[in-house]
Amino acid sequence: YQYLRRYKKKEDLDHFFFTPERTEGTEKECLKLLLEFCGRHNPSWTELSNFTHFLNFQLSKCEKSVFCGPAVGADFQGF
């Protein structure tokens, strides 16, 4: 949710890292954003669950990647 929220606002994600202790928004806002980005019309709970698990897995890998870190600088900006 933290990534999707910032992405929708067109904020720079290159220097953002997920913080599990941080609570942002409401459950309603979170669900609305997940429905918007899920890519399915009227998704089931299983589809939303799969989407969030996949997105979480990909973003976790991205945060750990040397190619996606802020240390890479302008060479891969926005990657």
C-alpha positions in Angstrom: 0.0 0.0 0.0 2.8 2.4 0.9 4.4 2.0 -2.6 1.1 2.1 -4.5 0.0 5.2 -2.6 3.3 7.1 -3.4 3.3 5.8 -7.0 -0.2 7.1 -7.6 0.9 10.5 -6.3 3.8 10.4 -8.7 6.3 10.6 -5.8 9.9 9.5 -6.2 10.2 5.9 -5.2 13.9 5.6 -5.6 14.7 6.5 -2.0 11.6 5.0 -0.4 11.7 1.8 1.6 8.8 -0.1 3.1 8.4 0.4 6.9 6.2 -2.3 8.4 5.8 -0.3 11.7 4.4 2.7 9.8 0.6 2.8 9.5 -0.7 4.9 6.6 -4.2 5.5 5.5 -7.3 3.6 6.4 -8.5 0.1 5.5 -11.0 1.6 3.1 -8.3 3.6 1.3 -6.0 0.6 1.1 -8.7 -1.6 -0.4 -9.7 1.1 -2.9 -6.1 1.4 -4.1 -5.6 -2.4 -4.3 -8.8 -2.7 -6.4 -7.5 0.1 -8.7 -4.1 -1.4 -9.3 -5.1 -5.1 -9.3 -5.8 -5.0 -13.0 -9.0 -7.1 -12.7 -12.6 -5.9 -12.9 -14.4 -6.9 -9.8 -11.6 -9.2 -8.4 -12.3 -12.0 -5.9 -10.6 -11.9 -2.5 -8.3 -14.7 -3.7 -7.2 -12.6 -6.7 -6.6 -9.6 -4.4 -4.6 -11.8 -2.0 -2.5 -13.2 -4.9 -1.9 -9.7 -6.2 -0.7 -8.4 -2.8 1.5 -11.4 -2.1 3.1 -11.1 -5.6 3.5 -7.4 -5.3 5.0 -7.7 -1.8 7.5 -10.4 -3.0 8.6 -8.3 -6.0 9.0 -5.1 -4.0 11.0 -7.0 -1.3 13.3 -8.3 -4.0 13.6 -4.9 -5.6 14.6 -3.3 -2.3 17.4 -5.8 -1.8 18.7 -5.6 -5.4 21.9 -3.7 -6.0 20.5 -2.5 -9.3 17.5 -0.7 -7.7 19.2 0.9 -4.7 19.8 4.6 -4.3 23.5 4.0 -4.4 23.2 3.3 -8.2 22.4 6.9 -8.7 21.3 8.5 -12.0 22.4 5.5 -14.1 19.2 3.6 -13.4 17.0 6.4 -12.1 13.3 5.3 -12.0 14.3 1.7 -12.6 
